[in-house]
């Protein structure tokens, strides 16, 4: 996990045994997805249920790459007596494991489905005088490109933040791009591929062309 667990208790004291159980179950989540960005767990006892035995509630939010979030909230449906916090924690994490397993199956299906389009990326560095630049693909990898690789003689139209379509290649010095074609200029409109990205260059969403 890229960031430490965020664990909060609301309206009940933090107990060592419950914190240890939660940390163990968070570590287990990574068996289902190895790219978890962060995990937030909130353990609470809502005031509105005090007359029904004060059941516990456990909420879990897992953040995945490309700002995707999975959330579950678990509490007893019917409370006849004081609820068991250990059971609520276990049920909440079991539900999250099922969500992650389902998300993992979707990712594997996507990986096995051949792509019919060339990948897209954003221009992140540009050296007009030298005639080359770098773009970043959706998976975060940077690709070098030369002005001769830009279609329709559009190298002069490129700017930091320009969205392009390209053909990835393995160059002697690392990944490079050929058949670079402009898709969107900064501020014109966003595609589905860039709307949820967190690494878009400054001015991409607010500047007009």
Secondary structure, DSSP 8 states (H G I E B T S, - for coil): --S--EEEEESS---HHHHHHHHHHHHHHTTT-TT--EEEEEEE--GGGGGGT---EEEEEEEEGGGEEEEEEEE-SS-SS---HHHHHHHHHHHHHHHHHHHHHHHHHHHHS---S--EEEEEEEETTTTEEEEEETTS-EEEEEGGGBGGG-GGG--TT-EEEEEEEEETTEEEEEEEEEEE-TTT---HHHHT-S---TTTTT---
